[in-house]
């Protein structure tokens, strides 16, 4: 299991479009991918679960990956979140 904290910098937070991008990215990996935001712990491979966290801009979240490709999954996800998930 590996984890890392990152701050969401998308102006509108994790709304539908960046959340969808994050879900599709997580689904490329065999590892389980979870995200903790405040008191919520959600499955990143589920769009409904991810949206239920209601992550706003400036929120620090922690991604937790466990499985055979956990390191690659975590690095790819953190890099993508830091880059804005395809949004400006």
C-alpha positions in Angstrom: 0.0 0.0 0.0 1.3 3.5 -0.9 -0.3 6.9 -0.3 0.3 10.5 -1.0 -1.4 13.8 -0.2 -2.1 16.4 -2.9 -4.1 19.6 -3.1 -6.8 19.9 -5.7 -6.3 23.1 -7.6 -9.1 22.9 -10.2 -11.0 26.2 -10.0 -14.3 24.3 -9.7 -13.0 21.4 -7.7 -13.6 17.8 -8.7 -16.8 18.3 -10.7 -18.0 15.9 -13.4 -15.4 16.4 -16.1 -12.2 16.2 -14.0 -13.8 13.5 -11.9 -14.5 11.4 -15.0 -10.9 11.9 -16.2 -9.7 10.7 -12.8 -12.0 7.7 -12.8 -10.8 6.7 -16.3 -7.2 7.0 -15.3 -7.7 4.9 -12.1 -9.5 2.2 -14.1 -6.3 1.7 -16.2 -4.7 0.1 -13.2 -5.4 -3.3 -11.5 -4.7 -1.8 -8.0 -7.4 -0.6 -5.7 -7.5 3.2 -5.7 -9.1 5.1 -2.8 -9.2 8.8 -1.9 -9.7 10.4 1.5 -11.1 13.9 1.6 -11.8 15.0 5.1 -14.0 12.3 6.7 -14.9 10.7 3.4 -13.1 7.7 2.0 -14.2 7.0 -1.6 -13.4 4.5 -4.4 -11.7 6.5 -7.2 -12.9 4.0 -9.8 -16.5 5.0 -9.2 -17.7 8.3 -10.5 -20.7 8.5 -8.1 -18.4 7.7 -5.1 -15.9 10.3 -6.2 -18.5 13.0 -6.8 -20.0 12.3 -3.4 -16.8 13.6 -1.8 -17.7 17.1 -3.1 -14.0 18.1 -3.3 -13.6 21.9 -3.6 -10.6 23.8 -5.0 -7.9 24.0 -2.4 -8.9 20.8 -0.6 -6.1 18.4 0.4 -6.9 14.8 -0.5 -5.0 11.6 0.1 -4.8 8.9 -2.6 -4.2 5.4 -1.4 -3.3 2.6 -3.8 -2.8 -1.0 -3.1 -2.1 -3.8 -5.5 0.4 -5.1 -8.0 0.8 -1.8 -9.9 0.3 0.6 -6.9 3.4 2.7 -7.4 2.6 3.4 -11.0 -1.0 4.1 -10.3 -0.2 6.5 -7.5 2.4 8.4 -9.5 0.1 8.8 -12.5 -2.9 9.9 -10.5 -0.9 12.5 -8.4 0.8 13.9 -11.5 -2.6 14.2 -13.2 -4.3 15.9 -10.3 -1.4 18.3 -9.9 -1.6 19.1 -13.6 -5.4 19.9 -13.3 -6.8 16.8 -14.8 -7.0 18.4 -18.3 -8.5 21.7 -17.1 -7.0 25.1 -16.8 
